């Protein structure tokens, strides 16, 4: 799962602009120095076949710094976008249509009603050169044993392991391995994963799970060498050793990340050209969106993800066409498979009352928020947690929340707070750094005050601190967003699965941060996972989403629209509904 920070459109003032420009200049100087150091690899590219070009550095910006680059600890979208270029797994998503395609596994077989998988690995994949390897740091060949090692780590309790849920109770022996208290589980072998030979790996499930292959495309199942795990330990948060088309060159905390082309990459295009085409990638971290947009217009950034709210009508017209002054850029617009919501801590004395949660949902005007607050950058969520556009999922069968102040007032009366009387003053926690979050929070807290008669303060914290606190149960009411890891409703409904709630209330709950538990929901969720028939499985998914609507552990707000701008010379970078980015075949026509 990928959490969305959505820190956008910070209020602009002379001080912040000046600071940001100086900050950007520092980034440019640092990366110039990095790119011209003695360590820089100079690539001598052959003349490519076909209409492509080698060379160039793709420059992009993120408004929040990443939390980790360790594959099994990827819990947010910024880290995901970086490590997708560095690490690889058995399978991968096609960035054009999100279909599954071979990666390190060149082929696979599915047997015994989707409970037994056989993967046949490529024989020409090597880890990046790195000092963790003997013999001068030369990267060695990847084998099935490496995947077995990584999957074993995924099934061991560790503060840096946030991905166990993708194997939990699904892969045979996964839960037994994770719950083994002897030497932190190190003496327990993962029964369901077996190495036949260096290029053949098998995975056995406890029961059929139609979406299992999707999960193998997530960063949690990426392969990394045991040598790096032993050599770097916790430093793998920033020191990445993978097999991907790019490798780490430089990480400058809170400033930038620079990746360079992997000259030993196994991938080739349809004409036999070695991939990637680019010489490198630069990730900068400018927090002010207007400064980011200015740098894009000046040609210093190649991609602008999301349009600044205050500039939407300046950039595009009512028909979603670029206005004068912006027509030289490429506009890409797709509906994103993501949800924006506010979470309730359902074990809190206030929010454990379902009538309070329902009252909040009836009290906000989502259409007004979409049309006026975020300027059309989304669709009002009157449906449920599953976004519009998930294959096979029928939103028309759901009865969601519309704006209804009368019902909101009635629910507050049922909760014991008529017209808000006696209701405690609350705090809404949002992550800092962006006007979009602030404006939505201001609009919603105003609506809650006007329609329920309650007072809600807004508190901001940095993204890393924000997620740490909500996972630890320190927030009662908070802002979050979720973008799909794979195009299936289960990826969203999994957020409310009761087995993701720790027994100890003070332990961290990454997936189910609402700490929502409903035995009926859990039983149907498990039945849905084991249902092989696509249509019947989605019928169960719809029923599950209706349960979440009725119990309201979240305040539903809107589904994102994905608008982004590219420089005119960027080629072969299709947009998709998950904002899944792969620069493997991107090239620059300069």
C-alpha positions, 0 to 999 in steps of 0.5 A: 500500500502506498500512502499519499502525502499530497502536500501541495500549493503551500501559501506563497510569501517572499520569504518562502519563495526566496528560501526555496529558490536558494534551496533549489540553487543548492540542489543544482550545485550539489548535483552538478558537483556529483555529476562531475566528480571523479566517480561519475561513470561516462557512458559510451552508448552505441547508436540505437536502433529505431526512433529512440535516443540515449542519454540525459537525466530525467529531473523530477520533484517530490514535495516530501522527503522519502521515509525509507528505500528498504524494499520491505519498509516502503509505506509511502509513495515517494519511497515507492517511486524511487525504489521502483527504479532500483529494485525488481521482483519476479513480476512487474506492472506494465506502466501503460496498462498496469497489466502484469509482465515478466521481470526477473521471472521470465515465465511462470505456471499456476497449478492446483487451483491457484495454490501452487506457483512455479517461477522460472527465473532469467539467468542473466540478472546481476545485482548492482556493483557494490562494496558489500560484494567481495572480489572488488565489489562486482555484483553477482548473479541473482538466483532463486536462493536470493528470493527465498532469503528475501521472502524469509525476511518478509516473514520475520518480525522486524521494525523495518518489515512493513510488508508481512501482510502480503504473505500473512496467512496466505503463503504456507507457513508464513504466520508460523514463521512470523510468530516463532519467538525462538531467536526472532523466528530465525530458526523457522524456515518458510515452508511455502517457498522452495528452491528447486534450482538456481533458476526455479522457485516455487510458492505454495499457498494455504488456499486459492488467492486470485490476486496473489500475483499482483502482490508479487509486483509490490516493492515488498517482494523485491530481491536484494542480496544477503551480502547487502543485508548483512553489510549495511543492516539498518543503513539499507534505508538509504543504501540500496543494492538492487538489480534495476535499470538505475542504481544509487549515486548520491543521497543528500538528506532532505535535499535530493537523490541522484540515480545513475544508469546501471550499465549491466542491466539485463533489459533490452527493448523490442529492437535489442537496444540495451535499457535504460535509455537515460543516463540518470534520474534526479529527485529534488524535494522542493516543498512549495508547489508554486516554486516547483511549477515555476521551475517546471516552466523554466525547464529545470524539471521534466515532470509536474505531477498535479496542477497547483490548485490556484493555477488550474484555470490558468493552465487548462480551460473548461474542456481540459485543454491547455491554455495559451502559455502552456500549450508547449507542454504535454498534458496527461489526465487519467482518473487515479485509483486512490482515495482521500479520506480522514481516519477515525481511531475507532477504539477512541471513546469519542469515535468508537460511537458509530453515530458520531462517525456517520454524522461526520460523513453526512455533514460535509458537502463533497461536491463543494469541496471538489468543485471549489476547494480542489478545483476539479482535481477529483471526484466526490466520494459518495460511494465507498473506499474503493475508487471508481475505475477498479476492474469489475467493481460496481459502485452503482450497487453501493449506498454511500453518503450524500450531503444531508445536514438533517441526517447528520443532526439526527445521528448526533442526537443518537450519539447523545450530542443533540446539536453538538451539545456536550461534544468535546473539542477535537483536533484534526491532524494533517501532514504539513507542507501544502495548501491543498491539505490545509484548504480541504481541512479548513473547508471540512472543519467549517462544515462540521462546525456549521452543520454539527455545532462542534469545534475542530482544531487543525494541527500539522506535523511533518509526514514522517512524524504524522504517519508514525503517530497515526500508526501508533494510535496517538491520533484520534482523527487524521488525514490520509490518502491511499493509492492502489498498489494493484488494480483490485478492490481487495487492495483498499478493503484490506485496510479494514481487515481485523487481523492487521490490528495488533493485540497491544493497543500501543503497538503500531498498526500500519495497515489498519490504523483505524484499529477497526474490527468486525468479525463478520467483515473479516469472515467475508473478506477471507471468503472473497480472497479464496473466490476464484470466480472474478464476478463472484469475488467482486460481488463480495467486495461490494458487500464488504465496501457497503459494510465499511460505509455503514460502519464509517471508520473513515470520513470519505472525501474524494477520489483523485484525478491525475493531471500531470504536465511533461516537458515537450521532449519527454517520450514514452512515459504513459500515464496510468491510474496508479501513477506507477512510474517506470523510467526503464524505457523513457527517453528524451528527444533533445 
